[in-house]
C-alpha cells in the first residue's frame, strides 16, 4: 500500500521490475556459485571470499553482516509500528480504551522493539532446527492470510475507513475509501502522487519509496545464509531461491493492481494497515503481518550471526572476532547470535523504519553487486574447475546485475552509496595489509593469468623497435647469500623490463628420485618478496654451469618477453660475504634459516666453474646476441649510504665508454659504447638514483683536437637526451706504454686488420696489451675524484682463441682491481634512438 499509494501503479510496477531485474541477475550468480562446489556456513560471504579472496570476502562479509543487522532492526521496527497501530493509544488521548492500551512514544516503542527482538533472540539461540520449524509455521500463516486478502478484494463491499493521524499535540481524522473494483479508482491511482510519510514527516520520492520497497525483496539471501545448516545446499539454494523470487514477484504485482483498482489514494497513503479494515477476517491479517515481519527479523538475525561466525572462523580479523567462534554442543554459534543481537539492539535507537531503509538497501545492493562480480570474475577467468551445474547464466547477466546495483545505489542515496563504498575501500586496504594469507585461491591470479596470456600473444617480436627498447635482465646467482646487493642493483637497472633470477644446480636428474628444484622454489620466491624486487625465478639442472646458463638463455621468458641482457658476478679469488646477514630485510636468524639457502663457500673450497668456462659463458651470450654485464664488488655498494649523502655533494656515476684494453681505437659511437651510455642513463633514471650525476670521461691525446672531440660527444649526448658532465682525461702516458710493447706504429697493418668491429681487440690485441699498461689504465680510472658510487666500463669481446680466455680474464681483473663497485658492459644490440 505504501508503494502504490505514493508511486502509483505504473511507477510501482516499474519499481518491481527494476528490483526483481537486479535480484534476478543476482540469483543467477548465486545459483552458479552455489552449484560449483561444497558450500559452508556464511552464505554470500562464503561464496565471495572463496571466489575473490580474503580481502574482498572479509570486507563484503562485514558489509553483509551490517546489512542483515540493519535489516533485522528494520523489520522489528516495522513490527513495532504494526503493534502500536493495532494496540496503541490513539494520539491525543491520555488513556486507552478496549484493546488500545499501549502508550506511544519514542522510548515506549524502543521498549516494544527490545522485547520483540529478545523473542527473536530466544528462537535463534535454540538453533536452526527450531528456526526452520518456526518459519515453516509462519509460511503457512502468511499463505492463509494472503488467500484471505485476495478473497477480501472481491468479497468486501465498498466502505469508508476513518483514519486517525497525529497532528501537533492532538490528532486529526481523515477518511479513506475502499471502492471495490472501480475504473475511476484505478485511473486515479495510475500516476504518481508522492506525499508526506505520516510516520516520519518526510516528503517521499521515487528513490525513498524504492528504498523501502526493496527491503521487502532482500529475503532471497535467507536460504544462502543458512548454507551451513542445509543438508544439500547446492541442490536446495537454486530451487528455493528461484521459486521464492518468481512467487513474490507475481504476488507483489497482483496486490499492486488489486489495491490500485479498489482503494483511493488517501487510504493507501495515510493508513498502512488498511488491509485489516477491508479484510473479511481482520484478526487474521494482524496475525499475518506480525508473523511475516517477525519471520523476516529472525531471518536477518540468524543470517547475520552465521556470517559473523564464518568471519570469525576464517580468522580474517584476528582476536577482534575470536569470541564469535564459540558454539553450543549442537554446533549453534551462540556467541555470534548474541553479538548480532546486541548490534541490532543498537540500531533500534534509530526509531523509525523508513529512517534506515536507504542505508539497508545500499548495503544489500553493494553485496548483490559483489556476488555478481564474483561470478563474473569466475566466468572471465575461464578456469577449468569452474563447472557449475546451474548453467542459466552468462557474463552478460553478471554485468547487468552489477550495473543495476550500482545505478540504483546512487539513485536511492548518493551519500549512503559513497559512504558505503568508502567504508568498503577502507576494509579492503586494512585486510590487504593486516590479514593473514589464505589457502582459498585468489581469483585475481586466474584473471591475471588469463589477461597476461592474451597480451603475451599480442606482443609480437617482429614489431620491436629501438625506440621502445628496454633492458630485460637474466642475473645468474650461485648463492643469494653473497648476492643480495647485486640483486637489488640489477632491479634498479631493469627499467620496468623483465627481470629473471637464474640459478644452475649441478646434478643429474637420471640419478635422482625426484626433481630437487621444486623444494627450493619457495625459498627463492620468499627471497624475491623479502628483497622487494620485481623478479621472476628460473632454476635449472645441468651437468655444468655453462650448459645451465645456455639453457636459461634459450628458455627463460615467454613470447616477446625474453632476456636480452645477461648479468654475471665477477670471477675472482675474493671470498664471498654473506650479504643477507647484513641486509635490513633479514634482521632475524629465524627468517634467514627459513629460506634454506646453503652457507657460502670458504676460500679453500673449489669453485663450481673454471676461468675458461666463465669466459665461455660470456662468449656464448654474445654469440646468442645477448648483451653482457659483469658486476664486480657490487656487494660493497651501500646504496642507502651513498644516496643519503645526496645533498652535498651528490653521488656520481662514472662512465668510461672507451675500450681501455684497446688504446689504438678510442671510438665513442660504436654499438657497445652507446649501450654502455644507455645502461648508465637507465640507472640514473631509477627512483633511488635520480639525484646522482653522470660523469662521462673522454680520453684524449695531444694533437687530436680534444675540444672538437668534446663538442662532438656533447652533441651526441644532446641528441640522445642524456644529461652528463664531460671530463677530458689525457692519457698520452698510458698509450705510450702500449706502443712501446707493440710491434708496429699507430696506423700500421696490425691496426687496420682489427678495425672491423666484429673482431674488436681480438684475437691479436690480447697478447699485445701488457700487464703494465692495464695497471696504468686501472690507476688512471682510480685517480678520477671524487670517488663514484659505481663505475661503468667498456667490456671487450672475448678472444676467438679459447686458449686466451685465462689471459683475457686476468686483464679484466687487473683493469677493475680496487675500483670498488664496477660494471663491465658489452652491448650487441642498438638501443638508442634520436627519433620521435
FIVEXKE-659941 format. One record per residue (C-alpha): x, z, y. Coordinates in steps of 0.1 Angstrom, whole numbers, padded with zeros to 4 digits, always signed. Layout:
XZY
...
# end
This chain:
+0000+0000+0000
+0028+0008+0024
+0044-0026+0019
+0014-0048+0021
-0001-0027+0050
+0029-0033+0072
+0042-0067+0060
+0010-0084+0049
+0006-0104+0017
+0028-0133+0025
+0058-0112+0035
+0052-0087+0007
+0053-0115-0019
+0085-0128-0002
+0100-0093-0004
+0091-0090-0041
+0106-0125-0047
+0139-0116-0029
+0142-0082-0045
+0135-0095-0080
+0157-0125-0075
+0186-0101-0068
+0175-0079-0096
+0171-0108-0120
+0206-0121-0114
+0220-0087-0118
+0200-0081-0150
+0215-0113-0165
+0250-0100-0157
+0242-0066-0171
+0229-0081-0203
+0260-0103-0206
+0284-0074-0202
+0263-0051-0224
+0264-0076-0253
+0302-0082-0251
+0313-0051-0269
+0306-0015-0276
+0292+0005-0247
+0298+0041-0240
+0284+0067-0215
+0283+0057-0179
+0262+0025-0179
+0271+0003-0150
+0302+0024-0142
+0315+0018-0177
+0308-0019-0175
+0325-0023-0142
+0355-0001-0149
+0363-0018-0182
+0359-0052-0166
+0375-0048-0132
+0399-0019-0139
+0401+0017-0128
+0402+0011-0090
+0370-0009-0088
+0354+0011-0116
+0362+0045-0101
+0351+0036-0066
+0319+0019-0077
+0313+0048-0101
+0313+0072-0071
+0290+0049-0051
+0266+0046-0081
+0267+0083-0086
+0257+0088-0049
+0231+0061-0052
+0214+0079-0082
+0217+0112-0064
+0201+0099-0033
+0175+0080-0054
+0166+0113-0072
+0162+0130-0038
+0141+0102-0025
+0117+0104-0055
+0115+0142-0052
+0106+0138-0015
+0080+0112-0024
+0065+0136-0049
+0065+0164-0023
+0046+0140+0001
+0021+0133-0027
+0016+0170-0035
+0013+0180+0002
-0012+0152+0007
-0033+0164-0022
-0030+0202-0017
-0016+0208+0017
-0035+0225+0046
-0046+0197+0069
-0028+0195+0103
-0043+0217+0130
-0057+0243+0106
-0043+0277+0101
-0059+0285+0067
-0067+0262+0038
-0100+0256+0021
-0106+0247-0015
-0076+0231-0031
-0058+0225+0003
-0038+0258+0002
-0001+0247+0006
+0014+0252+0041
+0030+0222+0057
+0064+0225+0075
+0099+0213+0070
+0110+0245+0052
+0080+0247+0031
+0084+0211+0020
+0121+0218+0012
+0109+0247-0009
+0085+0225-0028
+0112+0199-0034
+0136+0225-0047
+0110+0237-0072
+0103+0202-0084
+0140+0194-0086
+0145+0226-0107
+0119+0213-0131
+0138+0181-0134
+0170+0201-0140
+0155+0220-0169
+0144+0188-0187
+0179+0173-0182
+0196+0204-0194
+0178+0204-0226
+0192+0169-0233
+0185+0132-0236
+0161+0136-0265
+0136+0157-0246
+0140+0134-0216
+0132+0104-0238
+0101+0121-0252
+0090+0131-0217
+0095+0096-0202
+0075+0081-0231
+0047+0105-0224
+0049+0097-0187
+0048+0060-0195
+0015+0064-0214
+0001+0084-0185
+0012+0058-0159
-0002+0029-0181
-0036+0047-0183
-0036+0053-0145
-0026+0016-0139
-0055+0005-0161
-0079+0028-0142
-0067+0015-0108
-0072-0021-0118
-0107-0013-0130
-0114+0006-0098
-0108-0025-0076
-0137-0042-0094
-0159-0012-0101
-0158+0008-0068
-0184-0002-0042
-0174-0006-0005
-0168+0027+0012
-0155+0043+0044
-0124+0066+0039
-0118+0092+0066
-0081+0096+0074
-0066+0128+0090
-0034+0121+0109
-0011+0146+0126
-0012+0144+0164
+0009+0166+0186
-0003+0202+0178
-0035+0191+0161
-0048+0161+0142
-0070+0131+0148
-0093+0113+0124
-0095+0076+0118
-0115+0056+0093
-0102+0031+0068
-0124+0008+0048
-0125-0003+0012
-0145-0035+0015
-0144-0047-0021
-0133-0083-0026
-0137-0100+0008
-0123-0132+0021
-0122-0118+0056
-0102-0088+0045
-0078-0110+0026
-0074-0133+0057
-0068-0103+0080
-0040-0090+0056
-0022-0123+0051
+0002-0119+0080
+0024-0091+0090
+0013-0062+0112
+0041-0037+0115
+0032-0003+0129
+0044+0033+0131
+0051+0051+0099
+0029+0082+0102
+0053+0104+0081
+0084+0098+0102
+0070+0084+0135
+0094+0054+0133
+0084+0018+0140
+0086-0003+0109
+0102-0037+0105
+0109-0062+0077
+0142-0045+0068
+0129-0009+0069
+0099-0018+0047
+0121-0038+0023
+0145-0008+0020
+0116+0014+0009
+0101-0012-0014
+0135-0020-0030
+0139+0016-0042
+0108+0011-0064
+0127-0017-0082
+0160+0001-0089
+0149+0015-0122
+0164-0014-0140
+0196+0005-0144
+0179+0035-0160
+0184+0021-0195
+0220+0011-0190
+0228+0046-0175
+0217+0060-0209
+0241+0037-0227
+0259+0066-0243
+0227+0081-0257
+0213+0048-0271
+0218+0041-0308
+0222+0003-0302
+0229-0002-0265
+0239-0039-0270
+0205-0045-0286
+0183-0022-0265
+0196-0028-0230
+0189-0065-0227
+0155-0064-0243
+0143-0033-0225
+0157-0043-0191
+0143-0078-0191
+0109-0066-0203
+0108-0040-0176
+0117-0064-0148
+0091-0090-0159
+0064-0064-0163
+0069-0046-0130
+0072-0079-0111
+0038-0091-0124
+0022-0057-0117
+0036-0054-0081
+0024-0089-0072
-0011-0083-0088
-0015-0050-0070
-0004-0065-0037
-0031-0092-0040
-0058-0068-0050
-0050-0044-0022
-0049-0072+0005
-0083-0085-0008
-0101-0052-0008
-0086-0028+0018
-0084-0031+0055
-0050-0027+0073
-0059+0008+0088
-0064+0022+0053
-0032+0006+0040
-0010+0017+0069
-0023+0052+0076
-0032+0065+0041
-0005+0060+0015
-0027+0079-0010
-0057+0057-0006
-0058+0048-0043
-0072+0083-0051
-0101+0076-0027
-0111+0043-0043
-0105+0053-0079
-0133+0058-0104
-0114+0089-0115
-0093+0103-0086
-0076+0132-0105
-0060+0107-0129
-0044+0088-0100
-0030+0120-0087
-0015+0128-0121
-0001+0093-0124
+0016+0095-0090
+0031+0128-0100
+0042+0116-0134
+0057+0084-0121
+0077+0100-0093
+0088+0129-0115
+0100+0104-0141
+0119+0084-0116
+0135+0116-0102
+0146+0127-0137
+0158+0092-0145
+0181+0092-0115
+0193+0127-0120
+0202+0122-0156
+0218+0088-0147
+0239+0105-0120
+0250+0131-0145
+0261+0106-0171
+0280+0086-0145
+0298+0118-0133
+0306+0127-0169
+0321+0093-0176
+0342+0095-0144
+0354+0130-0154
+0362+0119-0189
+0383+0090-0177
+0405+0113-0155
+0404+0089-0126
+0401+0118-0101
+0422+0144-0120
+0413+0180-0116
+0386+0173-0090
+0361+0164-0117
+0376+0184-0146
+0346+0208-0146
+0322+0179-0152
+0338+0173-0187
+0322+0203-0202
+0294+0197-0227
+0270+0217-0248
+0272+0219-0285
+0249+0189-0289
+0271+0168-0265
+0249+0171-0234
+0271+0171-0203
+0255+0203-0188
+0281+0208-0161
+0277+0172-0149
+0240+0178-0148
+0244+0209-0127
+0268+0193-0103
+0244+0164-0098
+0215+0188-0093
+0235+0206-0066
+0243+0173-0047
+0206+0162-0049
+0196+0196-0035
+0219+0190-0005
+0204+0155+0001
+0169+0171+0001
+0177+0186+0035
+0172+0151+0050
+0135+0159+0048
+0117+0126+0047
+0115+0098+0021
+0119+0069+0045
+0149+0086+0062
+0173+0080+0033
+0156+0048+0019
+0180+0024+0037
+0211+0044+0025
+0199+0045-0011
+0191+0008-0010
+0225-0001+0004
+0242+0019-0023
+0222+0002-0051
+0228-0033-0036
+0265-0026-0035
+0265-0015-0071
+0245-0046-0081
+0268-0069-0063
+0298-0053-0081
+0281-0057-0115
+0276-0094-0107
+0313-0095-0095
+0324-0080-0128
+0305-0106-0148
+0317-0134-0125
+0353-0123-0130
+0350-0122-0168
+0334-0157-0168
+0360-0172-0144
+0389-0156-0163
+0378-0177-0194
+0393-0151-0217
+0386-0159-0254
+0374-0124-0261
+0345-0127-0235
+0319-0138-0260
+0286-0121-0251
+0257-0127-0275
+0234-0129-0244
+0242-0164-0231
+0214-0169-0205
+0237-0166-0175
+0264-0187-0157
+0289-0181-0129
+0262-0196-0106
+0238-0167-0113
+0265-0142-0107
+0275-0158-0074
+0239-0160-0063
+0234-0123-0072
+0265-0113-0051
+0254-0134-0021
+0218-0120-0023
+0230-0084-0024
+0255-0088+0005
+0230-0106+0027
+0202-0080+0021
+0226-0051+0026
+0234-0062+0062
+0198-0072+0069
+0185-0038+0060
+0211-0018+0078
+0243-0032+0092
+0256+0003+0100
+0249+0016+0065
+0264-0015+0049
+0295-0014+0070
+0299+0024+0063
+0294+0019+0026
+0320-0009+0024
+0345+0012+0044
+0339+0041+0021
+0344+0018-0009
+0376+0005+0005
+0390+0040+0010
+0381+0049-0025
+0398+0017-0038
+0430+0025-0019
+0430+0061-0030
+0425+0052-0067
+0451+0024-0065
+0478+0047-0053
+0468+0080-0070
+0450+0073-0102
+0470+0071-0135
+0474+0038-0152
+0448+0029-0178
+0447+0010-0211
+0414-0007-0205
+0429-0040-0195
+0427-0054-0160
+0406-0084-0152
+0429-0092-0123
+0456-0100-0148
+0433-0125-0166
+0423-0141-0133
+0459-0143-0120
+0469-0159-0153
+0441-0185-0150
+0450-0194-0114
+0487-0194-0120
+0484-0218-0149
+0462-0241-0128
+0486-0241-0099
+0517-0245-0121
+0502-0276-0135
+0497-0288-0099
+0534-0280-0090
+0549-0315-0096
+0587-0315-0096
+0586-0352-0088
+0572-0343-0054
+0600-0319-0045
+0615-0324-0010
+0646-0309+0005
+0625-0296+0035
+0608-0272+0012
+0637-0262-0010
+0641-0225-0018
+0666-0206-0039
+0654-0199-0075
+0678-0174-0090
+0689-0166-0125
+0710-0135-0124
+0729-0127-0156
+0731-0089-0162
+0751-0074-0190
+0741-0038-0184
+0718-0028-0155
+0736+0004-0151
+0765-0014-0135
+0745-0040-0116
+0718-0021-0096
+0731-0031-0062
+0737-0067-0073
+0701-0069-0085
+0689-0057-0051
+0713-0080-0032
+0701-0111-0051
+0665-0100-0044
+0673-0105-0007
+0688-0139-0014
+0658-0154-0032
+0637-0161+0000
+0603-0160-0018
+0617-0181-0046
+0618-0175-0083
+0640-0146-0094
+0648-0141-0131
+0670-0113-0146
+0687-0127-0176
+0703-0108-0205
+0720-0120-0236
+0720-0098-0267
+0748-0108-0292
+0730-0106-0325
+0719-0129-0352
+0681-0129-0359
+0687-0140-0395
+0705-0107-0402
+0678-0086-0386
+0644-0074-0399
+0627-0079-0366
+0632-0090-0330
+0654-0064-0313
+0644-0076-0278
+0608-0065-0279
+0616-0028-0276
+0639-0035-0247
+0613-0054-0227
+0596-0024-0214
+0629-0008-0202
+0637-0040-0182
+0602-0042-0167
+0604-0005-0157
+0638-0012-0141
+0622-0040-0120
+0595-0016-0109
+0619+0012-0101
+0642-0010-0081
+0612-0026-0063
+0625-0062-0068
+0602-0092-0073
+0618-0105-0105
+0609-0117-0140
+0628-0107-0171
+0642-0131-0196
+0660-0118-0227
+0676-0139-0255
+0696-0136-0287
+0727-0157-0291
+0760-0158-0311
+0779-0158-0278
+0773-0151-0241
+0779-0187-0232
+0753-0200-0257
+0729-0174-0244
+0733-0185-0208
+0728-0221-0218
+0696-0211-0235
+0683-0193-0204
+0693-0221-0181
+0674-0246-0203
+0643-0224-0209
+0638-0200-0181
+0609-0207-0158
+0579-0230-0162
+0570-0263-0148
+0582-0266-0112
+0594-0230-0111
+0628-0231-0128
+0661-0215-0117
+0682-0238-0096
+0710-0212-0090
+0730-0192-0115
+0744-0158-0103
+0772-0141-0122
+0791-0109-0116
+0828-0115-0112
+0852-0114-0142
+0879-0089-0135
+0895-0058-0151
+0878-0032-0130
+0859-0006-0149
+0821-0008-0141
+0805+0021-0122
+0771+0035-0131
+0750+0023-0101
+0717+0037-0115
+0730+0072-0114
+0736+0069-0076
+0705+0047-0068
+0677+0065-0049
+0651+0053-0073
+0668+0072-0102
+0672+0107-0090
+0664+0125-0123
+0682+0122-0156
+0648+0121-0174
+0638+0088-0158
+0673+0074-0164
+0672+0081-0201
+0637+0068-0205
+0649+0033-0195
+0670+0032-0227
+0700+0012-0214
+0733+0018-0233
+0762+0035-0215
+0787+0013-0196
+0818+0001-0214
+0850+0021-0208
+0882+0004-0195
+0896+0004-0231
+0865-0013-0246
+0870-0050-0252
+0848-0073-0231
+0820-0094-0247
+0834-0126-0234
+0868-0141-0226
+0880-0155-0193
+0878-0190-0208
+0842-0185-0219
+0833-0171-0184
+0847-0202-0166
+0830-0223-0192
+0796-0208-0182
+0803-0218-0146
+0813-0254-0157
+0781-0256-0179
+0759-0246-0150
+0774-0272-0127
+0771-0299-0154
+0734-0289-0156
+0732-0294-0118
+0727-0257-0111
+0742-0241-0081
+0766-0212-0089
+0772-0179-0071
+0799-0154-0082
+0794-0120-0068
+0824-0096-0066
+0824-0059-0057
+0787-0061-0047
+0783-0026-0063
+0804-0013-0034
+0779-0027-0009
+0759+0002+0006
+0732-0018+0022
+0714+0012+0036
+0746+0025+0054
+0755-0010+0066
+0721-0015+0082
+0719+0020+0096
+0748+0011+0119
+0729-0020+0131
+0726-0007+0167
+0762-0010+0178
+0779-0030+0166
+0755-0049+0143
+0769-0056+0108
+0783-0091+0103
+0783-0117+0076
+0815-0137+0074
+0811-0173+0062
+0841-0194+0052
+0826-0229+0045
+0860-0245+0038
+0876-0247+0004
+0905-0223+0008
+0921-0234-0025
+0923-0270-0011
+0941-0268+0022
+0945-0306+0022
+0907-0311+0027
+0891-0290+0054
+0857-0307+0055
+0826-0286+0066
+0798-0311+0060
+0800-0317+0022
+0772-0306-0001
+0789-0274-0012
+0797-0262+0024
+0761-0269+0035
+0748-0250+0006
+0771-0220+0014
+0758-0221+0050
+0722-0222+0037
+0727-0191+0015
+0743-0171+0043
+0714-0181+0065
+0688-0171+0038
+0704-0137+0036
+0702-0133+0073
+0665-0142+0072
+0657-0114+0048
+0639-0085+0065
+0667-0060+0057
+0694-0083+0071
+0678-0097+0102
+0699-0076+0126
+0731-0088+0110
+0751-0115+0127
+0766-0146+0111
+0802-0153+0119
+0815-0188+0109
+0852-0193+0105
+0867-0227+0114
+0902-0232+0101
+0923-0254+0124
+0958-0267+0125
+0979-0276+0155
+0974-0311+0168
+0940-0316+0153
+0919-0312+0184
+0903-0278+0174
+0878-0278+0203
+0864-0312+0192
+0860-0298+0156
+0843-0267+0170
+0819-0287+0191
+0811-0309+0161
+0804-0278+0140
+0783-0262+0167
+0762-0294+0169
+0758-0292+0131
+0746-0256+0133
+0722-0266+0161
+0707-0294+0140
+0703-0270+0111
+0687-0243+0133
+0713-0218+0122
+0724-0192+0147
+0760-0182+0141
+0791-0173+0161
+0820-0197+0155
+0855-0183+0154
+0886-0205+0153
+0913-0194+0128
+0948-0210+0130
+0962-0215+0095
+0993-0236+0100
+1014-0209+0085
+0992-0208+0054
+0991-0245+0048
+1029-0247+0053
+1032-0226+0022
+1011-0251+0003
+1031-0282+0014
+1064-0265+0005
+1053-0264-0031
+1036-0299-0032
+1054-0330-0045
+1043-0352-0016
+1035-0351+0021
+0999-0350+0035
+0981-0382+0031
+1001-0393+0000
+0988-0408-0032
+0980-0374-0048
+0956-0365-0019
+0940-0399-0019
+0932-0397-0056
+0913-0364-0050
+0892-0375-0021
+0863-0382-0044
+0840-0352-0042
+0833-0354-0079
+0869-0342-0087
+0875-0320-0057
+0907-0300-0061
+0909-0305-0099
+0925-0312-0123
+0957-0316-0104
+0952-0292-0075
+0950-0261-0097
+0986-0264-0106
+0996-0274-0071
+0983-0242-0054
+1008-0214-0057
+1000-0177-0060
+1019-0171-0028
+0996-0195-0009
+0965-0179-0024
+0977-0144-0015
+0983-0157+0021
+0948-0171+0022
+0934-0138+0010
+0954-0120+0037
+0940-0144+0063
+0904-0137+0053
+0911-0100+0052
+0926-0098+0087
+0895-0111+0104
+0879-0080+0120
+0857-0062+0122
+0852-0058+0085
+0819-0075+0075
+0791-0062+0053
+0796-0092+0030
+0816-0124+0029
+0806-0159+0016
+0835-0181+0004
+0837-0216-0010
+0838-0217-0048
+0859-0246-0061
+0847-0266-0091
+0864-0255-0124
+0891-0279-0137
+0882-0306-0162
+0911-0294-0184
+0898-0263-0202
+0933-0250-0207
+0935-0244-0170
+0905-0221-0170
+0925-0189-0171
+0947-0201-0141
+0915-0211-0122
+0900-0176-0127
+0934-0160-0118
+0934-0179-0084
+0898-0168-0077
+0908-0132-0084
+0938-0134-0060
+0917-0150-0033
+0890-0123-0034
+0912-0093-0041
+0904-0064-0018
+0879-0083+0003
+0850-0059-0005
+0815-0074-0012
+0822-0112-0016
+0800-0141-0028
+0817-0172-0040
+0793-0202-0036
+0793-0237-0051
+0763-0259-0044
+0755-0292-0061
+0721-0300-0045
+0712-0310-0010
+0693-0280+0006
+0694-0286+0043
+0672-0308+0064
+0672-0318+0101
+0638-0334+0099
+0603-0320+0106
# end
